[in-house]
Amino acid sequence: MKNMSPIIPVSTAVCQVKSWKNLLKSAITDPYQLLRLVGVPPDALPFKLSPDNQFPLRVPQPFIDKMAYADPTDPLLLQVLSQDTENRTVAGYGQDPLAENQGDTPGLLHKYHGRVLLILSAACAVNCRYCFRRHFPYQDKTASGAQLRASLNYISNDPTISEVILSGGDPLILGDAAITNLLAQLAQMPHVKRLRIHTRLPVVIPQRITTKLCEVLANSRLEMTMVVHINHANEIDQILTRALTSLREAGVTLLNQSVVLKGINDNLDSLVNLSESLFSAGVLPYYLHLLDKVAGAAHFDVTRNRATKLIEQMRMQLPGYLVPRLALEEAGKGAKTIIA
């Protein structure tokens, strides 16, 4: 049971020097500028750039700072750099791989029993090239204004819903005041017990974990879980680790989900290092996902057989609690498909 005292002290936010909102606004959107910042000439890349891609490049400076200089194969760089192969049409890859463009309440997905997902924002701090919602019609499917009120009314009227999941885009794009207001409304619904936040923002802008956000999460009656998205151990630095410590001190359970990506982490050493680095930072490995077959991301695909072998090898090297579950999301299924 969480401590219900009026104020729970938490560590001072890690990065108040420059506002997270300013870092968000100044994110790099030009692939050639990004390459100059990391010292990689375009002709050193194993592919051609796609500077006019309909899914534009977007990456904030704190994430760029983690990239290896002058390395055209850096695993962080390759996650965000738009390339010409994304423009190919590949059989079996579509714009809505999980069939999410359905439902009568815009911004709310009720796929699984007892849980609903609120899509609170169309924006992300970073555009990951493998994103399964890169073609998502956010203009029609985001819970804001009247749509958010309708979603909250839906949740309030369904006593079977015990957990609300905040997603997007990235839900932490919302400011602390908006999150405070939303949590207060959800806390008034007695059947809602848990809140889960799926976010990549603390990884790419750790400054987002403010003192105010930690206090809000700490003092809600809801049990708090944050699922961060980290694919490679190089994404974890001291700044992020301090931000994660602030969240843990606020009583937030920290989990990680990754995607197994060709050329990024599809080898045993990378996955073992990731699990060990996550645990050292206070985060428990949760899911390792097979790639959702979204148009534009086929070059990242790792076969099911290959991913299964990697998980089996991880079990030979790591304790069970450091081995994530290999999972696949399939449209129309009532739960994730656990592969290994």
C-alpha positions as a Python dict, from the first residue, in 0.01 Angstrom:
ca = {
    (1, 'M'): (0, 0, 0),
    (2, 'K'): (137, 341, -94),
    (3, 'N'): (211, 601, 172),
    (4, 'M'): (-89, 836, 168),
    (5, 'S'): (73, 1126, 355),
    (6, 'P'): (-2, 1465, 196),
    (7, 'I'): (349, 1521, 65),
    (8, 'I'): (609, 1258, -15),
    (9, 'P'): (959, 1404, -53),
    (10, 'V'): (1145, 1305, -364),
    (11, 'S'): (1486, 1384, -505),
    (12, 'T'): (1539, 1716, -677),
    (13, 'A'): (1471, 1684, -1048),
    (14, 'V'): (1783, 1593, -1235),
    (15, 'C'): (1800, 1859, -1500),
    (16, 'Q'): (1649, 2196, -1422),
    (17, 'V'): (1932, 2381, -1600),
    (18, 'K'): (1753, 2376, -1935),
    (19, 'S'): (1378, 2327, -1955),
    (20, 'W'): (1260, 1998, -2101),
    (21, 'K'): (1013, 2198, -2309),
    (22, 'N'): (1295, 2399, -2466),
    (23, 'L'): (1484, 2079, -2541),
    (24, 'L'): (1169, 1940, -2700),
    (25, 'K'): (1119, 2250, -2917),
    (26, 'S'): (1481, 2250, -3034),
    (27, 'A'): (1483, 1885, -3145),
    (28, 'I'): (1680, 1821, -3463),
    (29, 'T'): (1466, 1755, -3772),
    (30, 'D'): (1725, 1772, -4052),
    (31, 'P'): (1912, 1442, -4109),
    (32, 'Y'): (2213, 1625, -4255),
    (33, 'Q'): (2236, 1843, -3945),
    (34, 'L'): (2217, 1533, -3726),
    (35, 'L'): (2501, 1371, -3921),
    (36, 'R'): (2715, 1684, -3882),
    (37, 'L'): (2657, 1681, -3507),
    (38, 'V'): (2776, 1320, -3475),
    (39, 'G'): (3061, 1351, -3725),
    (40, 'V'): (2928, 1110, -3987),
    (41, 'P'): (2950, 1208, -4355),
    (42, 'P'): (2645, 1097, -4557),
    (43, 'D'): (2857, 887, -4792),
    (44, 'A'): (2979, 681, -4494),
    (45, 'L'): (2631, 543, -4437),
    (46, 'P'): (2537, 198, -4569),
    (47, 'F'): (2217, 347, -4715),
    (48, 'K'): (2087, 668, -4868),
    (49, 'L'): (1906, 926, -4658),
    (50, 'S'): (1540, 1008, -4700),
    (51, 'P'): (1531, 1377, -4600),
    (52, 'D'): (1177, 1435, -4731),
    (53, 'N'): (1025, 1130, -4564),
    (54, 'Q'): (657, 1168, -4475),
    (55, 'F'): (752, 1044, -4127),
    (56, 'P'): (1012, 1311, -4054),
    (57, 'L'): (1326, 1281, -3850),
    (58, 'R'): (1294, 1417, -3498),
    (59, 'V'): (1551, 1369, -3222),
    (60, 'P'): (1636, 1589, -2919),
    (61, 'Q'): (1988, 1685, -2819),
    (62, 'P'): (2011, 1473, -2499),
    (63, 'F'): (1965, 1158, -2708),
    (64, 'I'): (2215, 1279, -2967),
    (65, 'D'): (2467, 1328, -2686),
    (66, 'K'): (2457, 954, -2622),
    (67, 'M'): (2553, 863, -2980),
    (68, 'A'): (2905, 752, -3060),
    (69, 'Y'): (3094, 1015, -3258),
    (70, 'A'): (3195, 935, -3617),
    (71, 'D'): (3025, 593, -3611),
    (72, 'P'): (2783, 539, -3903),
    (73, 'T'): (2661, 215, -3743),
    (74, 'D'): (2586, 361, -3400),
    (75, 'P'): (2274, 179, -3272),
    (76, 'L'): (2114, 499, -3141),
    (77, 'L'): (2172, 687, -3465),
    (78, 'L'): (2022, 409, -3675),
    (79, 'Q'): (1704, 407, -3466),
    (80, 'V'): (1620, 764, -3567),
    (81, 'L'): (1785, 831, -3905),
    (82, 'S'): (1542, 823, -4197),
    (83, 'Q'): (1660, 614, -4489),
    (84, 'D'): (1547, 548, -4844),
    (85, 'T'): (1455, 185, -4774),
    (86, 'E'): (1151, 311, -4580),
    (87, 'N'): (990, 414, -4907),
    (88, 'R'): (975, 59, -5042),
    (89, 'T'): (648, -132, -5053),
    (90, 'V'): (695, -465, -4876),
    (91, 'A'): (429, -737, -4877),
    (92, 'G'): (277, -797, -4536),
    (93, 'Y'): (359, -451, -4401),
    (94, 'G'): (75, -202, -4364),
    (95, 'Q'): (-20, 130, -4211),
    (96, 'D'): (-228, -15, -3926),
    (97, 'P'): (-59, -342, -3826),
    (98, 'L'): (-255, -377, -3500),
    (99, 'A'): (-595, -266, -3638),
    (100, 'E'): (-619, 25, -3394),
    (101, 'N'): (-812, 260, -3622),
    (102, 'Q'): (-1142, 135, -3487),
    (103, 'G'): (-1371, 203, -3192),
    (104, 'D'): (-1648, 447, -3113),
    (105, 'T'): (-1459, 657, -2856),
    (106, 'P'): (-1172, 848, -3022),
    (107, 'G'): (-854, 834, -2821),
    (108, 'L'): (-954, 527, -2620),
    (109, 'L'): (-859, 167, -2698),
    (110, 'H'): (-1023, -113, -2502),
    (111, 'K'): (-853, -421, -2643),
    (112, 'Y'): (-781, -615, -2325),
    (113, 'H'): (-1004, -708, -2031),
    (114, 'G'): (-977, -474, -1734),
    (115, 'R'): (-747, -227, -1909),
    (116, 'V'): (-800, 71, -2134),
    (117, 'L'): (-546, 277, -2321),
    (118, 'L'): (-574, 653, -2358),
    (119, 'I'): (-395, 812, -2653),
    (120, 'L'): (-327, 1152, -2503),
    (121, 'S'): (-92, 1309, -2755),
    (122, 'A'): (-11, 1298, -3122),
    (123, 'A'): (348, 1408, -3058),
    (124, 'C'): (663, 1227, -2950),
    (125, 'A'): (996, 1371, -2844),
    (126, 'V'): (1166, 1137, -3091),
    (127, 'N'): (1050, 968, -3409),
    (128, 'C'): (1167, 608, -3391),
    (129, 'R'): (1183, 470, -3742),
    (130, 'Y'): (1020, 139, -3644),
    (131, 'C'): (721, 303, -3468),
    (132, 'F'): (404, 99, -3521),
    (133, 'R'): (196, 419, -3506),
    (134, 'R'): (399, 614, -3762),
    (135, 'H'): (92, 626, -3989),
    (136, 'F'): (-167, 661, -3711),
    (137, 'P'): (-443, 922, -3778),
    (138, 'Y'): (-383, 1113, -3456),
    (139, 'Q'): (-596, 1404, -3572),
    (140, 'D'): (-901, 1179, -3532),
    (141, 'K'): (-783, 945, -3256),
    (142, 'T'): (-640, 1159, -2975),
    (143, 'A'): (-819, 1195, -2640),
    (144, 'S'): (-828, 1569, -2584),
    (145, 'G'): (-1101, 1820, -2508),
    (146, 'A'): (-1446, 1671, -2564),
    (147, 'Q'): (-1292, 1341, -2672),
    (148, 'L'): (-1104, 1310, -2343),
    (149, 'R'): (-1421, 1387, -2149),
    (150, 'A'): (-1599, 1112, -2344),
    (151, 'S'): (-1314, 871, -2270),
    (152, 'L'): (-1321, 950, -1898),
    (153, 'N'): (-1698, 904, -1895),
    (154, 'Y'): (-1651, 564, -2062),
    (155, 'I'): (-1401, 460, -1794),
    (156, 'S'): (-1618, 591, -1513),
    (157, 'N'): (-1918, 390, -1633),
    (158, 'D'): (-1733, 58, -1670),
    (159, 'P'): (-1656, -97, -1328),
    (160, 'T'): (-1453, -376, -1491),
    (161, 'I'): (-1174, -132, -1576),
    (162, 'S'): (-908, -148, -1306),
    (163, 'E'): (-610, -8, -1498),
    (164, 'V'): (-568, 293, -1724),
    (165, 'I'): (-270, 306, -1959),
    (166, 'L'): (-147, 642, -2088),
    (167, 'S'): (1, 631, -2435),
    (168, 'G'): (37, 838, -2748),
    (169, 'G'): (245, 971, -2916),
    (170, 'D'): (400, 1018, -2579),
    (171, 'P'): (176, 1101, -2282),
    (172, 'L'): (455, 1289, -2103),
    (173, 'I'): (441, 1551, -2377),
    (174, 'L'): (156, 1682, -2160),
    (175, 'G'): (267, 1927, -1895),
    (176, 'D'): (264, 1853, -1525),
    (177, 'A'): (-58, 2050, -1470),
    (178, 'A'): (-250, 1848, -1731),
    (179, 'I'): (-123, 1520, -1586),
    (180, 'T'): (-216, 1634, -1235),
    (181, 'N'): (-570, 1710, -1347),
    (182, 'L'): (-609, 1381, -1531),
    (183, 'L'): (-483, 1175, -1237),
    (184, 'A'): (-719, 1356, -1002),
    (185, 'Q'): (-1017, 1263, -1221),
    (186, 'L'): (-911, 900, -1250),
    (187, 'A'): (-851, 875, -875),
    (188, 'Q'): (-1215, 966, -818),
    (189, 'M'): (-1322, 644, -992),
    (190, 'P'): (-1314, 376, -719),
    (191, 'H'): (-1279, 83, -958),
    (192, 'V'): (-960, 226, -1116),
    (193, 'K'): (-668, 91, -913),
    (194, 'R'): (-363, 130, -1131),
    (195, 'L'): (-215, 381, -1372),
    (196, 'R'): (49, 284, -1626),
    (197, 'I'): (248, 533, -1834),
    (198, 'H'): (415, 413, -2153),
    (199, 'T'): (682, 663, -2249),
    (200, 'R'): (1013, 711, -2424),
    (201, 'L'): (1045, 1075, -2327),
    (202, 'P'): (1258, 1024, -2012),
    (203, 'V'): (1505, 827, -2224),
    (204, 'V'): (1550, 1097, -2487),
    (205, 'I'): (1495, 1399, -2257),
    (206, 'P'): (1560, 1294, -1895),
    (207, 'Q'): (1488, 1654, -1792),
    (208, 'R'): (1119, 1567, -1830),
    (209, 'I'): (1127, 1398, -1489),
    (210, 'T'): (1062, 1710, -1284),
    (211, 'T'): (1017, 1743, -911),
    (212, 'K'): (652, 1833, -968),
    (213, 'L'): (586, 1523, -1179),
    (214, 'C'): (743, 1299, -915),
    (215, 'E'): (533, 1458, -641),
    (216, 'V'): (213, 1412, -841),
    (217, 'L'): (287, 1045, -907),
    (218, 'A'): (393, 986, -547),
    (219, 'N'): (83, 1134, -389),
    (220, 'S'): (-186, 975, -606),
    (221, 'R'): (-383, 689, -450),
    (222, 'L'): (-332, 499, -778),
    (223, 'E'): (-57, 240, -798),
    (224, 'M'): (193, 380, -1047),
    (225, 'T'): (390, 196, -1312),
    (226, 'M'): (604, 354, -1581),
    (227, 'V'): (707, 145, -1880),
    (228, 'V'): (1003, 305, -2051),
    (229, 'H'): (1126, 210, -2396),
    (230, 'I'): (1498, 137, -2419),
    (231, 'N'): (1644, -82, -2693),
    (232, 'H'): (2017, -56, -2628),
    (233, 'A'): (2236, -20, -2321),
    (234, 'N'): (2398, 293, -2468),
    (235, 'E'): (2070, 477, -2411),
    (236, 'I'): (2127, 454, -2035),
    (237, 'D'): (2358, 722, -1895),
    (238, 'Q'): (2402, 890, -1557),
    (239, 'I'): (2147, 1161, -1630),
    (240, 'L'): (1877, 908, -1715),
    (241, 'T'): (1974, 691, -1417),
    (242, 'R'): (1926, 986, -1179),
    (243, 'A'): (1587, 1059, -1334),
    (244, 'L'): (1483, 695, -1289),
    (245, 'T'): (1600, 708, -927),
    (246, 'S'): (1369, 1005, -867),
    (247, 'L'): (1079, 804, -1005),
    (248, 'R'): (1159, 502, -788),
    (249, 'E'): (1179, 725, -479),
    (250, 'A'): (832, 848, -574),
    (251, 'G'): (704, 490, -550),
    (252, 'V'): (682, 428, -924),
    (253, 'T'): (742, 72, -1047),
    (254, 'L'): (976, 86, -1347),
    (255, 'L'): (959, -164, -1633),
    (256, 'N'): (1115, -166, -1978),
    (257, 'Q'): (994, -284, -2312),
    (258, 'S'): (1218, -318, -2615),
    (259, 'V'): (1185, -417, -2977),
    (260, 'V'): (1432, -661, -3125),
    (261, 'L'): (1574, -469, -3421),
    (262, 'K'): (1805, -585, -3698),
    (263, 'G'): (2138, -406, -3678),
    (264, 'I'): (2053, -249, -3342),
    (265, 'N'): (2026, -518, -3075),
    (266, 'D'): (1977, -851, -3254),
    (267, 'N'): (2277, -1018, -3091),
    (268, 'L'): (2333, -1184, -2756),
    (269, 'D'): (2586, -936, -2618),
    (270, 'S'): (2360, -635, -2684),
    (271, 'L'): (2057, -795, -2520),
    (272, 'V'): (2250, -921, -2217),
    (273, 'N'): (2413, -580, -2168),
    (274, 'L'): (2074, -414, -2198),
    (275, 'S'): (1914, -630, -1929),
    (276, 'E'): (2206, -583, -1691),
    (277, 'S'): (2220, -208, -1750),
    (278, 'L'): (1846, -175, -1698),
    (279, 'F'): (1860, -356, -1367),
    (280, 'S'): (2154, -145, -1250),
    (281, 'A'): (1941, 161, -1326),
    (282, 'G'): (1647, 21, -1126),
    (283, 'V'): (1437, -96, -1420),
    (284, 'L'): (1311, -451, -1468),
    (285, 'P'): (1317, -599, -1820),
    (286, 'Y'): (954, -664, -1914),
    (287, 'Y'): (889, -735, -2282),
    (288, 'L'): (1106, -785, -2587),
    (289, 'H'): (872, -734, -2881),
    (290, 'L'): (896, -869, -3229),
    (291, 'L'): (864, -586, -3480),
    (292, 'D'): (509, -482, -3561),
    (293, 'K'): (482, -504, -3939),
    (294, 'V'): (429, -137, -4010),
    (295, 'A'): (500, 4, -4354),
    (296, 'G'): (845, 164, -4367),
    (297, 'A'): (1010, -54, -4103),
    (298, 'A'): (1071, -385, -4280),
    (299, 'H'): (1449, -336, -4279),
    (300, 'F'): (1444, -370, -3897),
    (301, 'D'): (1267, -706, -3896),
    (302, 'V'): (1419, -1001, -3709),
    (303, 'T'): (1267, -1343, -3769),
    (304, 'R'): (1070, -1513, -3498),
    (305, 'N'): (1310, -1808, -3501),
    (306, 'R'): (1614, -1582, -3458),
    (307, 'A'): (1452, -1388, -3171),
    (308, 'T'): (1352, -1710, -2996),
    (309, 'K'): (1708, -1839, -3012),
    (310, 'L'): (1836, -1513, -2864),
    (311, 'I'): (1598, -1543, -2569),
    (312, 'E'): (1704, -1903, -2513),
    (313, 'Q'): (2068, -1792, -2511),
    (314, 'M'): (1988, -1513, -2266),
    (315, 'R'): (1840, -1768, -2025),
    (316, 'M'): (2173, -1949, -2024),
    (317, 'Q'): (2358, -1634, -1916),
    (318, 'L'): (2115, -1440, -1695),
    (319, 'P'): (1890, -1503, -1395),
    (320, 'G'): (1527, -1541, -1490),
    (321, 'Y'): (1421, -1199, -1366),
    (322, 'L'): (1658, -1034, -1616),
    (323, 'V'): (1515, -1216, -1919),
    (324, 'P'): (1225, -1029, -2080),
    (325, 'R'): (932, -1213, -2228),
    (326, 'L'): (948, -1237, -2606),
    (327, 'A'): (609, -1119, -2727),
    (328, 'L'): (411, -1039, -3036),
    (329, 'E'): (104, -821, -3067),
    (330, 'E'): (-153, -947, -3312),
    (331, 'A'): (-458, -762, -3432),
    (332, 'G'): (-781, -888, -3278),
    (333, 'K'): (-617, -1094, -3005),
    (334, 'G'): (-731, -1050, -2643),
    (335, 'A'): (-375, -1048, -2510),
    (336, 'K'): (-17, -1037, -2631),
    (337, 'T'): (113, -1360, -2779),
    (338, 'I'): (401, -1483, -2560),
    (339, 'I'): (652, -1661, -2780),
    (340, 'A'): (923, -1742, -2529),
}
